Amino acid sequence: MIILVLLASVLILGVTVYQYDEQTKDYNIQRFERKEAATIKTIDLELTNKTTYPLKTENLVKIFQERIYEISSINKLDIAIYDLNGNLLKSSIKRISEEFESKKISQGVVTELVKNDNHKILKSRERKGIGYQRSYSFIKDSKLERIGILEIQFTQDNSEIQKELREFISRLGLVYLFMFLIAISLAYFLSSYITRSIQTISDKMQQTRLNERNEKIILNAASSEIEVLVEAYNSMIDQLEESAVKLARSEREQAWREMAKQVAHEIKNPLTPMRLSVQSFERKFNPEDEKIKEKLAEYSKTLIQQIDVMSSIASAFSDFAKMPTQKRERVEVISVVKLALDIFNEDSINYLAKEKELFANLDKTQLIRIVTNLVKNVMQAAEKTETPIVNVAVSSEGKHIKITVSDNGKGIAENVKDLIFEPKFTTKSSGMGLGLPMIKNIIEAYEGTISFTSEEGKGTVFTVILPKE
């Protein structure tokens, strides 16, 4: 808007100056033509009615000896008379000035005058703010025979006109400057008015989340285009909430389906050997057998083992389904981690504590659970290694506790790294794949994070960050 106003101002100013110059030139030419016509008519009257000399070229000086000064003074212009060859015969000014022609007209002007259809030449020029209009025409006798060349020159001082032009331009410039300042103000307030609404919309869009309740945009005053955009956004929010509800319902249903499939699959595993054991016992059962008590004990032991497996499956799913209670107490982390490692008898486990004591507000049981699960995972990953090594380290980093558990096992393949913390995912032939997702839930419940780095053939490092407070 500002650029358009500025460009329009410059263009209008330029056109105004150009138009003013053209009008000045046209006015000077018209004024000169009027004076020229009056002068030519006076000279014709002088030749036809007032002179007694024969109308010949050599008599022109005698005819206009004194009369040329009167005609020049009356019409306020300069007059010069030349013969047909362009030689000066008589002039209204006694001393030929620089701005007037010399004592002879150039042959080019004479030739142009002869060849011109109306036998007249008009020339204009400007120098140092003064305009000069000059015309050449033939002087004729009563029989329209050419007897001389008449030169008329009108001098116009344009300095006053130029002064008026400068004053007009200065006034016009002030007007356009005022308009320019108004345009800047309007542009500022208009852009602020528009961008304020757009900024509100932008902020709301950045805050839009699929899994949260999003607020609609309410604007008290906005342009029709912005209102259309706001209505479209509010409609999108309604649709988004409906979609989020449907998606959440679908995800819950899908999770229950997957969980049911997994539970069914895990329960079927112990049921099969139990069924086979019952069938085998039924076929081979003999009350009179001397070893009946031993066989019955073996049979019972097999069933109890499978029942324990089913019980552990149920417990694991139950633990995974419920969020851990955020119990907080002052715990000495170094000793608790050491206590968690004491249940492992393997010599391959190395424990490194960078500090003698490290206190934090955590749940002692949940901390033991985290360490135990991580150590079990890395030990199973390194069990096929010739000399397995498991390193556990605890350190303090500002307001956080850092626990790292690393191994020198086979590592994690690139194509399964994104699935490590997914429920049911496991790279082992046994297990339900709930250990890592379960401890991830515990860690995140305490506003902590768990991450890992792994390189195939070299091992894996799990890093747990937990807040002290």
LUMTORBA-803991 format. One record per residue (C-alpha): residue number from 1; chain; z, x, y. Coordinates in steps of 0.25 Angstrom, whole numbers, plus 5000, padded with zeros to 4 digits. Last residue first. Layout:
residues N
ATOM   seq   mol      Z      X      Y
ATOM   NUM     A      Z      X      Y
...
//
This chain:
residues 469
ATOM   seq   mol      Z      X      Y
ATOM   469     A   5174   5053   4860
ATOM   468     A   5169   5065   4853
ATOM   467     A   5155   5059   4851
ATOM   466     A   5148   5062   4838
ATOM   465     A   5135   5070   4836
ATOM   464     A   5130   5072   4822
ATOM   463     A   5119   5082   4818
ATOM   462     A   5113   5082   4804
ATOM   461     A   5106   5095   4801
ATOM   460     A   5095   5096   4790
ATOM   459     A   5090   5106   4781
ATOM   458     A   5080   5118   4779
ATOM   457     A   5069   5113   4769
ATOM   456     A   5064   5101   4779
ATOM   455     A   5070   5103   4793
ATOM   454     A   5081   5093   4798
ATOM   453     A   5088   5089   4811
ATOM   452     A   5098   5078   4811
ATOM   451     A   5104   5068   4820
ATOM   450     A   5117   5060   4822
ATOM   449     A   5122   5054   4835
ATOM   448     A   5135   5049   4840
ATOM   447     A   5139   5036   4847
ATOM   446     A   5151   5034   4837
ATOM   445     A   5143   5022   4830
ATOM   444     A   5131   5032   4830
ATOM   443     A   5138   5041   4821
ATOM   442     A   5142   5030   4812
ATOM   441     A   5129   5024   4811
ATOM   440     A   5122   5037   4808
ATOM   439     A   5133   5039   4797
ATOM   438     A   5128   5027   4790
ATOM   437     A   5113   5030   4793
ATOM   436     A   5115   5044   4786
ATOM   435     A   5123   5038   4774
ATOM   434     A   5114   5026   4771
ATOM   433     A   5103   5032   4763
ATOM   432     A   5106   5025   4750
ATOM   431     A   5109   5036   4741
ATOM   430     A   5101   5043   4730
ATOM   429     A   5088   5049   4729
ATOM   428     A   5090   5056   4742
ATOM   427     A   5081   5055   4755
ATOM   426     A   5088   5043   4760
ATOM   425     A   5084   5031   4769
ATOM   424     A   5093   5018   4767
ATOM   423     A   5097   5018   4781
ATOM   422     A   5089   5026   4791
ATOM   421     A   5096   5039   4797
ATOM   420     A   5086   5048   4790
ATOM   419     A   5074   5040   4792
ATOM   418     A   5068   5048   4804
ATOM   417     A   5069   5061   4797
ATOM   416     A   5061   5055   4785
ATOM   415     A   5047   5060   4788
ATOM   414     A   5052   5074   4793
ATOM   413     A   5059   5077   4779
ATOM   412     A   5074   5080   4780
ATOM   411     A   5079   5094   4776
ATOM   410     A   5079   5100   4762
ATOM   409     A   5093   5105   4763
ATOM   408     A   5100   5116   4772
ATOM   407     A   5111   5107   4777
ATOM   406     A   5116   5102   4790
ATOM   405     A   5128   5094   4796
ATOM   404     A   5130   5094   4811
ATOM   403     A   5142   5088   4818
ATOM   402     A   5142   5088   4833
ATOM   401     A   5154   5081   4841
ATOM   400     A   5152   5076   4855
ATOM   399     A   5158   5077   4869
ATOM   398     A   5153   5091   4871
ATOM   397     A   5147   5096   4858
ATOM   396     A   5158   5099   4848
ATOM   395     A   5154   5105   4834
ATOM   394     A   5155   5101   4819
ATOM   393     A   5146   5108   4809
ATOM   392     A   5143   5105   4794
ATOM   391     A   5133   5114   4786
ATOM   390     A   5128   5110   4773
ATOM   389     A   5121   5121   4764
ATOM   388     A   5114   5120   4751
ATOM   387     A   5111   5132   4743
ATOM   386     A   5099   5129   4734
ATOM   385     A   5096   5116   4741
ATOM   384     A   5095   5103   4733
ATOM   383     A   5109   5098   4738
ATOM   382     A   5104   5100   4753
ATOM   381     A   5100   5086   4756
ATOM   380     A   5112   5081   4748
ATOM   379     A   5121   5090   4756
ATOM   378     A   5115   5085   4769
ATOM   377     A   5118   5071   4766
ATOM   376     A   5132   5072   4761
ATOM   375     A   5136   5081   4773
ATOM   374     A   5130   5070   4782
ATOM   373     A   5138   5059   4775
ATOM   372     A   5151   5066   4775
ATOM   371     A   5150   5070   4789
ATOM   370     A   5147   5056   4794
ATOM   369     A   5158   5050   4785
ATOM   368     A   5168   5060   4789
ATOM   367     A   5166   5056   4804
ATOM   366     A   5166   5041   4800
ATOM   365     A   5180   5043   4794
ATOM   364     A   5186   5051   4805
ATOM   363     A   5181   5041   4816
ATOM   362     A   5178   5048   4829
ATOM   361     A   5185   5052   4842
ATOM   360     A   5183   5067   4842
ATOM   359     A   5190   5080   4840
ATOM   358     A   5185   5094   4837
ATOM   357     A   5194   5105   4831
ATOM   356     A   5191   5119   4827
ATOM   355     A   5177   5119   4833
ATOM   354     A   5163   5124   4828
ATOM   353     A   5166   5117   4814
ATOM   352     A   5157   5122   4803
ATOM   351     A   5157   5116   4789
ATOM   350     A   5149   5122   4778
ATOM   349     A   5145   5113   4766
ATOM   348     A   5138   5121   4754
ATOM   347     A   5151   5123   4747
ATOM   346     A   5151   5108   4742
ATOM   345     A   5164   5101   4740
ATOM   344     A   5162   5090   4750
ATOM   343     A   5174   5081   4753
ATOM   342     A   5179   5092   4763
ATOM   341     A   5167   5090   4772
ATOM   340     A   5173   5077   4778
ATOM   339     A   5186   5084   4780
ATOM   338     A   5179   5095   4787
ATOM   337     A   5172   5085   4796
ATOM   336     A   5186   5078   4799
ATOM   335     A   5192   5092   4802
ATOM   334     A   5182   5096   4813
ATOM   333     A   5181   5081   4819
ATOM   332     A   5196   5080   4823
ATOM   331     A   5196   5065   4825
ATOM   330     A   5202   5057   4836
ATOM   329     A   5199   5042   4832
ATOM   328     A   5187   5033   4834
ATOM   327     A   5184   5021   4824
ATOM   326     A   5170   5016   4827
ATOM   325     A   5169   5008   4815
ATOM   324     A   5156   5011   4807
ATOM   323     A   5145   5001   4807
ATOM   322     A   5144   4993   4795
ATOM   321     A   5131   4992   4786
ATOM   320     A   5131   5007   4782
ATOM   319     A   5145   5006   4776
ATOM   318     A   5142   4993   4769
ATOM   317     A   5129   4999   4763
ATOM   316     A   5137   5012   4758
ATOM   315     A   5148   5003   4752
ATOM   314     A   5138   4994   4745
ATOM   313     A   5131   5007   4739
ATOM   312     A   5144   5013   4735
ATOM   311     A   5148   5000   4728
ATOM   310     A   5135   5000   4720
ATOM   309     A   5137   5015   4716
ATOM   308     A   5152   5011   4712
ATOM   307     A   5147   5000   4704
ATOM   306     A   5137   5010   4697
ATOM   305     A   5148   5019   4694
ATOM   304     A   5157   5008   4689
ATOM   303     A   5146   5003   4679
ATOM   302     A   5144   5017   4674
ATOM   301     A   5159   5019   4672
ATOM   300     A   5160   5006   4665
ATOM   299     A   5150   5010   4655
ATOM   298     A   5156   5023   4652
ATOM   297     A   5170   5016   4650
ATOM   296     A   5163   5006   4641
ATOM   295     A   5157   5017   4633
ATOM   294     A   5170   5025   4632
ATOM   293     A   5177   5012   4627
ATOM   292     A   5166   5009   4617
ATOM   291     A   5167   5022   4611
ATOM   290     A   5172   5017   4597
ATOM   289     A   5161   5006   4597
ATOM   288     A   5167   4993   4592
ATOM   287     A   5164   4986   4605
ATOM   286     A   5150   4990   4604
ATOM   285     A   5142   4989   4618
ATOM   284     A   5129   4996   4617
ATOM   283     A   5119   4985   4621
ATOM   282     A   5129   4980   4632
ATOM   281     A   5133   4994   4637
ATOM   280     A   5118   4997   4639
ATOM   279     A   5115   4984   4646
ATOM   278     A   5127   4986   4655
ATOM   277     A   5123   5001   4658
ATOM   276     A   5109   4997   4661
ATOM   275     A   5114   4986   4671
ATOM   274     A   5123   4996   4678
ATOM   273     A   5112   5007   4678
ATOM   272     A   5103   4997   4686
ATOM   271     A   5114   4991   4695
ATOM   270     A   5117   5005   4701
ATOM   269     A   5103   5006   4707
ATOM   268     A   5101   4991   4710
ATOM   267     A   5112   4992   4720
ATOM   266     A   5105   5002   4729
ATOM   265     A   5092   4994   4729
ATOM   264     A   5099   4981   4732
ATOM   263     A   5106   4988   4743
ATOM   262     A   5094   4994   4749
ATOM   261     A   5086   4981   4748
ATOM   260     A   5097   4974   4755
ATOM   259     A   5098   4984   4766
ATOM   258     A   5083   4983   4768
ATOM   257     A   5083   4968   4769
ATOM   256     A   5096   4969   4778
ATOM   255     A   5089   4979   4787
ATOM   254     A   5076   4970   4787
ATOM   253     A   5084   4958   4791
ATOM   252     A   5091   4966   4802
ATOM   251     A   5078   4972   4807
ATOM   250     A   5072   4958   4808
ATOM   249     A   5084   4952   4815
ATOM   248     A   5084   4964   4825
ATOM   247     A   5068   4962   4827
ATOM   246     A   5069   4947   4829
ATOM   245     A   5080   4949   4839
ATOM   244     A   5073   4961   4846
ATOM   243     A   5060   4952   4846
ATOM   242     A   5067   4941   4853
ATOM   241     A   5074   4950   4863
ATOM   240     A   5060   4957   4866
ATOM   239     A   5054   4943   4868
ATOM   238     A   5064   4940   4878
ATOM   237     A   5063   4954   4885
ATOM   236     A   5047   4952   4885
ATOM   235     A   5049   4939   4892
ATOM   234     A   5058   4946   4902
ATOM   233     A   5047   4957   4904
ATOM   232     A   5036   4947   4906
ATOM   231     A   5044   4940   4916
ATOM   230     A   5047   4953   4923
ATOM   229     A   5033   4957   4924
ATOM   228     A   5028   4943   4929
ATOM   227     A   5039   4944   4940
ATOM   226     A   5034   4958   4944
ATOM   225     A   5020   4952   4946
ATOM   224     A   5026   4940   4954
ATOM   223     A   5034   4950   4963
ATOM   222     A   5049   4951   4962
ATOM   221     A   5061   4945   4967
ATOM   220     A   5074   4942   4959
ATOM   219     A   5070   4950   4947
ATOM   218     A   5077   4947   4933
ATOM   217     A   5073   4956   4922
ATOM   216     A   5078   4952   4908
ATOM   215     A   5089   4960   4901
ATOM   214     A   5087   4966   4888
ATOM   213     A   5096   4964   4876
ATOM   212     A   5095   4976   4867
ATOM   211     A   5088   4980   4854
ATOM   210     A   5074   4981   4860
ATOM   209     A   5078   4988   4873
ATOM   208     A   5073   4986   4887
ATOM   207     A   5081   4995   4897
ATOM   206     A   5068   5002   4902
ATOM   205     A   5061   4988   4904
ATOM   204     A   5073   4983   4913
ATOM   203     A   5072   4996   4921
ATOM   202     A   5057   4994   4923
ATOM   201     A   5058   4980   4927
ATOM   200     A   5069   4983   4937
ATOM   199     A   5060   4994   4942
ATOM   198     A   5048   4985   4943
ATOM   197     A   5056   4975   4952
ATOM   196     A   5061   4986   4961
ATOM   195     A   5046   4992   4961
ATOM   194     A   5041   4980   4967
ATOM   193     A   5051   4978   4978
ATOM   192     A   5051   4993   4981
ATOM   191     A   5036   4993   4981
ATOM   190     A   5036   4982   4991
ATOM   189     A   5047   4988   5000
ATOM   188     A   5040   5001   5000
ATOM   187     A   5026   4996   5002
ATOM   186     A   5031   4987   5013
ATOM   185     A   5038   4998   5020
ATOM   184     A   5026   5007   5019
ATOM   183     A   5016   4996   5023
ATOM   182     A   5025   4994   5036
ATOM   181     A   5025   5009   5039
ATOM   180     A   5010   5009   5037
ATOM   179     A   5008   4997   5046
ATOM   178     A   5016   5004   5057
ATOM   177     A   5008   5016   5055
ATOM   176     A   4995   5007   5056
ATOM   175     A   5000   5001   5069
ATOM   174     A   5004   5015   5075
ATOM   173     A   4990   5020   5071
ATOM   172     A   4983   5008   5078
ATOM   171     A   4991   5012   5090
ATOM   170     A   4987   5026   5089
ATOM   169     A   4972   5023   5086
ATOM   168     A   4971   5014   5098
ATOM   167     A   4977   5025   5107
ATOM   166     A   4967   5035   5101
ATOM   165     A   4956   5025   5103
ATOM   164     A   4960   5022   5117
ATOM   163     A   4960   5037   5120
ATOM   162     A   4946   5038   5113
ATOM   161     A   4941   5028   5122
ATOM   160     A   4946   5035   5134
ATOM   159     A   4940   5048   5129
ATOM   158     A   4927   5042   5127
ATOM   157     A   4920   5047   5140
ATOM   156     A   4906   5041   5140
ATOM   155     A   4894   5049   5145
ATOM   154     A   4881   5041   5146
ATOM   153     A   4868   5049   5146
ATOM   152     A   4854   5043   5150
ATOM   151     A   4842   5052   5147
ATOM   150     A   4828   5046   5153
ATOM   149     A   4815   5052   5148
ATOM   148     A   4803   5052   5157
ATOM   147     A   4789   5046   5161
ATOM   146     A   4786   5038   5149
ATOM   145     A   4776   5027   5151
ATOM   144     A   4781   5013   5151
ATOM   143     A   4770   5009   5162
ATOM   142     A   4781   5007   5172
ATOM   141     A   4786   5021   5169
ATOM   140     A   4795   5025   5158
ATOM   139     A   4808   5033   5156
ATOM   138     A   4810   5036   5142
ATOM   137     A   4823   5036   5135
ATOM   136     A   4835   5045   5131
ATOM   135     A   4849   5041   5129
ATOM   134     A   4863   5048   5129
ATOM   133     A   4877   5043   5126
ATOM   132     A   4888   5053   5127
ATOM   131     A   4902   5051   5123
ATOM   130     A   4914   5059   5128
ATOM   129     A   4926   5062   5120
ATOM   128     A   4923   5077   5119
ATOM   127     A   4908   5075   5115
ATOM   126     A   4902   5062   5110
ATOM   125     A   4887   5059   5107
ATOM   124     A   4877   5048   5109
ATOM   123     A   4862   5048   5109
ATOM   122     A   4852   5037   5112
ATOM   121     A   4837   5040   5112
ATOM   120     A   4826   5030   5117
ATOM   119     A   4811   5029   5115
ATOM   118     A   4813   5015   5108
ATOM   117     A   4806   5020   5095
ATOM   116     A   4810   5035   5096
ATOM   115     A   4799   5045   5095
ATOM   114     A   4798   5048   5110
ATOM   113     A   4813   5049   5111
ATOM   112     A   4815   5058   5098
ATOM   111     A   4804   5067   5104
ATOM   110     A   4811   5068   5117
ATOM   109     A   4825   5070   5110
ATOM   108     A   4819   5081   5102
ATOM   107     A   4812   5088   5114
ATOM   106     A   4826   5090   5119
ATOM   105     A   4829   5085   5133
ATOM   104     A   4829   5095   5144
ATOM   103     A   4838   5098   5156
ATOM   102     A   4850   5097   5147
ATOM   101     A   4856   5084   5142
ATOM   100     A   4869   5080   5147
ATOM    99     A   4883   5083   5140
ATOM    98     A   4882   5098   5145
ATOM    97     A   4879   5093   5159
ATOM    96     A   4866   5093   5167
ATOM    95     A   4870   5095   5182
ATOM    94     A   4864   5085   5192
ATOM    93     A   4868   5073   5184
ATOM    92     A   4858   5061   5185
ATOM    91     A   4847   5070   5179
ATOM    90     A   4832   5071   5183
ATOM    89     A   4820   5078   5177
ATOM    88     A   4825   5084   5164
ATOM    87     A   4814   5089   5154
ATOM    86     A   4813   5081   5141
ATOM    85     A   4798   5081   5140
ATOM    84     A   4796   5067   5145
ATOM    83     A   4803   5070   5158
ATOM    82     A   4818   5069   5158
ATOM    81     A   4827   5060   5166
ATOM    80     A   4843   5061   5165
ATOM    79     A   4853   5051   5167
ATOM    78     A   4869   5051   5166
ATOM    77     A   4877   5039   5165
ATOM    76     A   4886   5031   5174
ATOM    75     A   4876   5019   5176
ATOM    74     A   4877   5019   5191
ATOM    73     A   4879   5034   5193
ATOM    72     A   4867   5037   5184
ATOM    71     A   4858   5027   5191
ATOM    70     A   4862   5033   5204
ATOM    69     A   4860   5047   5200
ATOM    68     A   4846   5044   5194
ATOM    67     A   4842   5038   5208
ATOM    66     A   4843   5051   5215
ATOM    65     A   4830   5058   5210
ATOM    64     A   4827   5047   5200
ATOM    63     A   4812   5044   5205
ATOM    62     A   4810   5059   5210
ATOM    61     A   4814   5064   5196
ATOM    60     A   4806   5054   5189
ATOM    59     A   4794   5058   5197
ATOM    58     A   4789   5069   5187
ATOM    57     A   4789   5059   5176
ATOM    56     A   4780   5049   5183
ATOM    55     A   4783   5035   5188
ATOM    54     A   4777   5037   5202
ATOM    53     A   4787   5037   5213
ATOM    52     A   4791   5025   5221
ATOM    51     A   4803   5022   5213
ATOM    50     A   4811   5009   5214
ATOM    49     A   4805   4999   5205
ATOM    48     A   4799   5004   5192
ATOM    47     A   4806   5018   5190
ATOM    46     A   4820   5014   5196
ATOM    45     A   4820   5001   5188
ATOM    44     A   4817   5009   5175
ATOM    43     A   4829   5018   5179
ATOM    42     A   4838   5007   5181
ATOM    41     A   4834   5000   5168
ATOM    40     A   4836   5013   5161
ATOM    39     A   4850   5015   5167
ATOM    38     A   4854   5001   5164
ATOM    37     A   4850   5002   5149
ATOM    36     A   4857   5016   5148
ATOM    35     A   4870   5010   5154
ATOM    34     A   4869   4999   5144
ATOM    33     A   4866   5008   5133
ATOM    32     A   4877   5018   5137
ATOM    31     A   4887   5006   5136
ATOM    30     A   4882   5002   5122
ATOM    29     A   4883   5017   5117
ATOM    28     A   4897   5018   5123
ATOM    27     A   4901   5005   5116
ATOM    26     A   4895   5009   5103
ATOM    25     A   4902   5022   5103
ATOM    24     A   4915   5016   5107
ATOM    23     A   4914   5006   5096
ATOM    22     A   4910   5016   5086
ATOM    21     A   4922   5025   5090
ATOM    20     A   4932   5013   5089
ATOM    19     A   4926   5009   5075
ATOM    18     A   4928   5023   5070
ATOM    17     A   4943   5023   5075
ATOM    16     A   4946   5010   5069
ATOM    15     A   4939   5013   5056
ATOM    14     A   4948   5025   5055
ATOM    13     A   4961   5018   5059
ATOM    12     A   4957   5007   5049
ATOM    11     A   4955   5017   5038
ATOM    10     A   4968   5025   5041
ATOM     9     A   4976   5012   5041
ATOM     8     A   4970   5006   5028
ATOM     7     A   4973   5019   5021
ATOM     6     A   4987   5019   5026
ATOM     5     A   4989   5004   5022
ATOM     4     A   4982   5007   5009
ATOM     3     A   4991   5019   5006
ATOM     2     A   5004   5011   5010
ATOM     1     A   5000   5000   5000
//
